[in-house]
Amino acid sequence: MLHLKEFWLENERCGEPFSTDKPRAPLALIFEDHFVTNLVPIESTARYYADPAYMIDIHRRANDILEKEIGRRFYSDDSAYYIKGAFEVLMGARRVIREGNTPWLETRVEDIEDVKKMIRAAEKWEAAIPGAWKLEKEKLRKNHGKRLLFAHPANGPATIACNLLGTNNLCMFMMDEPEMMDDFFAVTAEKYMEFYDAAMLEDNGVVGREGFGVNDDNCYLFPPRQYERFCAPFLEKLFRRYAPAPGHVRRQHSDSAMGHLMGSLNALGVNEVNFGPELHPAAIRKAMPKAVIHGQIPPFALRNGTYEDIVDYVKRDFEAVGGDGGLVVSLAGAVPESTPLRQIRNLMAAVEKYTRYG
C-alpha cells in the first residue's frame, strides 16, 4: 500500500547523484500553470496571469488538493512570478493574454533593421528592473504580505531568440545574416546577465552563484553548427558566471528532440538534463556520461496510459541507467494538464516498487 507522506519523506533521502547508497531512485515532478488552471476552478485565466495575489490564492487551493491526493504541495503559497518571459518583454517582445489561454510572446521584428534597433535599445538600458514592476512588488508585499519575483527558471538562448525575433525570422537570419546574429546573441547574453543579477541576486536576495539551469525547448531548431556558433557561447557565459565550479549544477531542459545537440551540451559541462521523450535514457547516458538524467517517461503515457504502461517505462529507465545512481525518475517534460491524480499515485507506486537499491 502506498503511504503518501512516507513516500516523499523517503524521497528526500534519495537525492545524492551518482550514488546507490540510498533507498531507491528519486522521483521529480514538474507542475506548471497548464496543470493548475485545469485542476482548480478559476474565474478568469486572464486574472490569474495579471493579478499576483489571485495567482497565489489559486496555488494555495491547488496545493490543498495535491497534498491530500498525492501527499505534497508543489506550488508556492508565498510568492508569484510577475511576468513569465520577463526578460524577453524587457527586450521588446509583446506579451499577449487572452481569456482561456496561457500567455504567449509575440515578436515585433519584421526585418533585420528591427534587430539592429533592438540591439541599440538594449545597449541603452538604464535599469534592468523597471520602476513600475518594483511598485507592483511593493503593492503585493504591503497588501498581502507576499513576494513578487521578477525572474524564474530561465529560457535558454534559442527560446529567447525565437521569442524576440519570431521563429521564421530566426531561421532565416541565422543563415542569411550570421554576423548580425553574432551581435544579437552577444548583446542578449550580456543584458540577460544584467537582468538576472538585478532580479535574482539583488532584488530577490539570492546569495551565491552555485548553479544555473535553462529551459530551451526551441534549441531543436538549430543545426549543430549554428548551435555551436550562436547558442553555445551564450550558455558558456551564463554557466561561467552562475555555475563556475565543477560541482555546480548546469541544467538543461528541452522536451524536444535533442539527439543532435547532446555532444555540444556535454562539452559545455551540462550535468543535469530533462529531454524529450524521443530519446532513450541509454542514448543520453552514452552521450552525456556525467549528467543526471531526469526522465524519460512520455508525459502522455502518464496521463493516458494504464498502470502497466507506467510500470514498463519506470522499469525501462531504471534498468537502462538507474544502476549508476544518476537517474531521477521524471517525465520528459511537465505533468500534462488533465492528468488524473490517481495516475500520479500509480507512478509513485511504480517508483517505490521497481527502483530500489540493495
N, C-alpha and C positions, 0 to 999 in steps of 0.2 A: 504494500500500500504506500502511495506517495504522500509524504508529510511535507507540506509546502514550506513552512518556516525552516524546518530542519534541512531541506534541500538547499536553500540559499545560505544558511549558516555554513554548511559543508562547502558550498561553492566558494566561499571566501577563503577557504584553506587550499584551494586548488589552483591558485593563480601563478605560482612560480614557473616562469617559462623554461622550457627545455630541461625540466626535472620530472622524474617519475616518482619522486618522494612526496606523493600527495595521494589523496583517496581516489581521485578519478580526474578525467578531463573536465575543465570548467565549461560552463555554458554562458554565452553572452548574447543578449537580445537588444536590438535597436528598435525603439518605438518612436515614430515621428508624428508630425501633425496629421498626415493622411489617416493614421490609425485612430488618433484621439477624436478627430471630428466625426468619426463613424461610431466610436464607442459610446460617446456621451451625447445626449440630445443637446443640440446647440441652436440657439435662437437665430444666430447670424454668423456665418463664417467670416463675412467682411468685418464684423465687430471683433471677432476672435483675433484677426490679424492686425487690427488697428488700435485695440484697447488692451494694453498690457495687463491691467488689473483683471479684466474679464478672462484673458488667456490663463492667468494664474489660477483663477477660480475653476475654470474648466479642467485644468491639470489636477487640481485637488480632487475634483469629483472623479476624474479618471483613475487617479491613484487609489481612491477608496474602493473602486471596483476591482482594479488589478490586485490590490493587496488581499482582498477577500478571495478572489478566484485563482490567483497563481502565487500569492504569498509575498509580493514585493511591490514597492512604489517605484515607478520608473521616471516620472516627470518631476520637474522642480515645483515644489509648493511655495518657493520663496522668491523666485526671480523669473524673468521672461526676457527673451531676446527682442530688442526693439524692431529691428528690420533684418530679416533673413536675406543675405546678399547685400549687407550694408556697404561693403567696400565698393561693389560694382555701382551702387546707387551714387556714392560719392564721386565715382569716376565718370558718371554721366548716363548710366542706364536708367530706363524708366521702369518703375515698379508698378505693376498692374494688379489690382484686387477687384475681383468680381464675385458677387454672391454665389455661394455653392461651389467655389473653386479654391484651390490653393493659389497663392500669389505666384506670378512669374515676372521675369525681367525681359524688357524689350529694348533692343538696340536703337540708338538714334543715328547710327552711322549709315550713310548711303554710299560713300565712296572714300578713296584713300585720303582725300583732303580733309574729311571729317576725322580721320585717325590722327592726322597731324595736329588738328585743332585740339583733340582730346589730350594729346601728349603735352602741348603747350599749356593747356589749362591745368593739368595735373602738376606741372612743374612750378606753378604759381600758388599752390596750396599754402594757406597761412595756418590752418588748423585742421588736424586730422579728424577731430570730432566737432561737428557744427554746434554752435551755441544753442540752437533750437532743440537739438537732441538732449543736451545736458539739462535744459529746462524740463523736458519730459521725465528725465531720470529723477530730478528733484521732486517733481509733482507726485510721482508714484511713491517715492520714499516718504514724503510728508503725509499724503492722504491714506496710504495703505500699509506703510512700513515694509514695503517690498523693494527688491532691487531690479533695476533695469540694466541689462547688459548690452553692449554695443558690438560684441564680437561673438562668434560661435565657431564650431569646427569649420576650418577654413575651406573654401573652394580652392582647388588647385589651379595651376596656370592655364590649362586647356579649357576648363569650365569658365574661369574668369574671362578668357578671351572670347569664348562663344557668347557669353552674356553681354559683353561690351561691344563686340563687333558684329554679332549675328553669325550663325553657323556657316551660311553660304559665303558671306564676305570673308570670314576667316580662312576657309578652304582656298578661296581664290587669292587672297592677299599673301598667304604664306608661300604660294607658288609663284605669283607674279610680282610681288613686292617684298622679297625677303629682307632686304636691308631695312626697310621701314618697319617690318615686323621685329627685327632685331632691336630697334629703338623702342618699339611699343612694349615688348616684354621686359626690357631692361628698366624702363621708367615705371612700369606697372609693379615690378618686383620691389623697387625702391619705395614706391608710395604705399605698397601693401605693408611693408615693414614699419613705416611711419604710423600707419593706421593701427596695426596690431600692437605696437608699443604703447600708443595712446589708449587704445581700448582695453587691452588685457593687462598690460604690465603697470600702467599708470592709473587709469580710471577705475579698473576693477580690482586693483590691489593684488594682482597675481605676482608672487615673488619667485624669482629664479627662472632659468631657462633650461629645462631638463627634459624636454620632449616636444614634438610637434607632429601634427598629422593633417592631411588634406583629404577632402572629398573631391574626386576628379573624374566623374563619370565620362566626361566628354573627351578624355585623352585617347580613347579608342579611335578617334577620327584621325589621329596623327600617324603618318608612316614613321618608322623608326628614325630615319634620317632627320625629318623635320622635328620630331620629338627631341632628339639629341640637340638640335640647334636652338630651339626656342624654349622648350619647357624644362629640360634638364638643368640649364644654368639658373633658372628661376628657383626651382626646388633646391638646388645646391646652396643658394644664398640663404633660403629660409632655414634649411637644416643646419648650416654652419652657424647661424645666429641663435636659433632656438633649441637645437639639439646637438651641441658641439661634441659631447663626449661619446666614446664608444658604447657606453651602456644606456644612453638616452634613447627613448622610443622615437623612431621615424616611421610614421604610419601612412599608408596609402589605402584609401577606399576607392574602388571603382567597380560598381556592379555591372560591368560591361566586359566584352571580350578582350582580355588583356594579355593574351599569349605573346603577341608580337613586341610587347614593351617590358616584359619581366626582366630581360637582361639589363636594360637601361636602369630600371629601378633598383636592381641588385647592386649595380655599380655605384649608385647614389647612397648606398648604405641603408636602404629601406629594410626595416627589420620587423614590421608588423603589417599584415595585409588582409584585405577583405575584398575579394574579386568576384566577378560574375560567375553564374552557375555553369557556364560552358566549360570551365576549367576543372579538371580532375585535381584533387589535392596532391596526388603524386607528381603531377606535372609542375605544380607550384614548388613543391619541395625540391625537385631536381634543379629548377632554375634559380631558386632563392633558398639555399640550404640553411641560412641563418635567420629566416623570417618566421615569426609566429604566424600561423595561418588561422584566421577567423573564417570559418566556413565549413563546407561548401554546399550546404543544403539549399536547393532551389526554393525561393520564397513561396511559390505557388504549390509546391509539393507539401509544404506545411499547411497552407490554407485549405487545399482541396483534397489532399491525399488521405489514405487510410492510416491507421496506426502502424500497420505492417510496412507501408511505404516509408514512413518516418523512421522506423527501426532500420530499414535497409540502408537509408542514407547515413544515419548515425554510425552504423557498423562499418559501412564502406569507408567513411572518412577516418574513423579511428583505426581501422586495420591498415589503411594506407599510410598515415602519418602520425598516428597517436603514439606510437611506440617510443618516439624520441621526446615526448613531453611538450612538443611545440605546437599542439593543436588546441584551439579554443573552439568548441562546437558552437556553430553560429549559422545564421542564414547568409547566403550570398547577397547581402543587402538587408533592408529593413523588413520588419514584420508587415505584411501587406494589410491594407485596410480590409475589414470584414472577416479577418481570421478569427474563427471561433476560439474562445479561451480554452475550451477543452482540448483543442489541438496543441496549444502551448503546454498544457499539462501532459499530454501524450509525449511531447518532445522531452520534457523534463524527466518523465518516467524512463524513456529510452536511454537518455544520457546516464541516469542513475544506475541503470542495469547493465549497460553494454560498454561503458568506457572506464571501467575500474582498473586500477593498477594493483598488482600483487594478488 
